[in-house]
Amino acid sequence: MGDSLSAAYGMPQQQGWVALLDQKLEKNGFSYEVINASISGETTHGGLTRLPGALDQYKPELVVLELGANDGLRGAPLALIERNLTRLIAQARAAGAQVLLLEMRIPPNYGPRYSDGFTALFEKVAQMQDVLMVPFFMAPVVLQPELMQDDGLHPNEQAQPVLLDQLWQPLISLLQSPYQPQKNEGG
């Protein structure tokens, strides 16, 4: 469940990291079906409206949550983003799914108070909700112009395997450990 970073923006869908994840799982002997429920421009609010239907339809064991960047780019209140991420995690857990949260960041031109607060809210949500978080998902590509599209915001085709490598080990650790739903008191 994500935005343009997971929806293979600017390239054929089969070249995006989500499609590569499906191939890598199969190649490594995992028999999971990967559903890409990502939409370019998606926000945490949009995710809240779409996630229940996706959970009902696909009944996932694991939800990779890559949302929040568009909220930040639009200057959404940090408390709202935090609340929405918490609710998304609660929805996934209520459906019996584990959650892997991908940390997002926004450019520093939003000012240190907002930018630092935005970054901190992912760690806070991960800790409060006791979910595994992948530190800044885009870190290995965002400052590499050869791995970014001309807009400077979206990774190109060459960056997709690098992005997949960022979340591969945390994802595999979740898939290999039995999930014990926890009582969620905050969601």
Sequence and secondary structure as in RCSB ss.txt:
>XXXX:A:sequence
MGDSLSAAYGMPQQQGWVALLDQKLEKNGFSYEVINASISGETTHGGLTRLPGALDQYKPELVVLELGANDGLRG
APLALIERNLTRLIAQARAAGAQVLLLEMRIPPNYGPRYSDGFTALFEKVAQMQDVLMVPFFMAPVVLQPELMQD
DGLHPNEQAQPVLLDQLWQPLISLLQSPYQPQKNEGG
>XXXX:A:secstr
 BSTTTTTTTS GGGSHHHHHHHHHHHTT          TT  HHHHHHHHHHHHHHH  SEEEEB  HHHHHTT
  HHHHHHHHHHHHHHHHHTT EEEEE     GGG HHHHHHHHHHHHHHHHHHT EEES TTHHHHT GGGB T
TSSSB GGGHHHHHHHHHHHHHHHHHS       S  
